[in-house]
Amino acid sequence: MLNIDPLISRLEALSEPSRNIDGHIAGLLGFKRRTVQEADPRTGETKVREVWALPTGEAPAIVPSYTANLDAAFELIRTVAPEAAFGCTWHRGFGRASILGSVSVQAATPAIALCIAALKHVQSRQSNA
């Protein structure tokens, strides 16, 4: 069983979106990080960089901006809770999100709240398994 408590805590502490956290969420979903070597076409110098690959294979991927983009956060929920009804709001300076019958959370933005709700849903399913 995967312990996602530290990632949930980091999300709850966010005051703004974080690409670093997006990467951690992608890792939980099965995205793979690889190191590739490429020759710079101008200098011929070999450079090493990290790239992400989709969970379904080795195809390069851009990690979705889960913590910044509502569409990406919605897709996260649909991935971890395809059967669930969910929603989010912006209320009195905070984002709120809930998954019907599971969790209701508050965070700095609605997208971050959706990420927290998604991970807490996964956590509750792991606890009940």
N, C-alpha and C positions, 0 to 999 in steps of 0.2 A: 504494500500500500504506500502510495506516494504522499509525503508530508508537504502539504501546500500552505500550512499556517504562516511560514515566513513570507511567502509571496503575498498572501492576503494582507498581512500586517504592513508590508511595504506599500501596497495599493491604498490601504486606509490612510497612510501617512502622506500620500501625494497631495501636493497643492496645484500641480499642473501635470499634463501628459508626460510620459517618459518612454523614449524608444528602448531604453535598457529593459524596463519592465515588459514592454511589448515582446522583446526577445525571449524573456523568461516564459511568458504565456505561450508563445509559439513553440518553445521547447516542450512544454507540457502537452501540447497538441500533437507532438510528433515531428515538427519541423526539425531538420538536421543541420548542424553547422559544420561546414567543411573548410579546410584551408586549401587554397589553390595558388599555384605559381603561374605568373604570367609575365611575358616579356613586354617591356615598354616599347611600343612601335617606334618611338623617336630615338631612344637611347640604346635600346637592346638590353637594358638592365633588367634582371629578373626581380620581380616584386611579388611578395607574398601578401595575400589578403584573405579574409574570411568571407564566405558566402553562405547563404541559407539555401536549403533544398526542401522541396515540398515533402510532406509525410508520405506521399504515394510514390516517391521515386527520387531520382537524382536531379530532376529538372530544377534549374535555379529559380529562386522565389524571392519576392520582396515580402518581408514580414508585415502583415497588416498593422496599421496604427490603432490598435485596440483601445488605448487609453485616450486617444485624441479624436477619433472618428466614430460617430454614432453608427454608421453602416457597418464598420468593422466590429464594433462591440455587439451589434445585433447578430452578426454572423457568428461571433463567439458563442453567444447564448444558443443560437440555433444548432451549433455543433455539439455543445455539451448537454443541451436539454431540448432536443428536437420536438418532443411531445408537449412542451410546456408553453403556457401563455405567460407573457412577460410585458413589462412596460417601464418607462422611466419618465421623470419630470424634473423640472428646474424649479425649486421652491425656496424662497428666502435666502438666496445666495448659495445653495447647495444642490447637488444632483441627488436624486433618489431613484432607486431601481428596485423592482421586485419580480420574483418568479412566483407565479400563482401556486400556492400550496407548499412553498419551499422557504424562501428568504425574502426579507425586505431590508435594504441597506441605504446608507447616506454616505456621500463622498463629495470631493471638491467639484466634480462635474458629473453630468449624467453618464458620459462614456465610462468614466472611472467607476461609477457606481454599478453600471452593467457588468464590468469586468469582475468586481468584487462579488456581485450576486451570482455570476456564472461559476466562479471558483468555490463559493460557499455551497452552491448546489452540488458540484462535484464532490466536495468534502462530505456533504450529508449523505450522498449516495454511497460513498466509500464506507461511512460509518454504519450504514444499514445493511451492507453486504456481508 
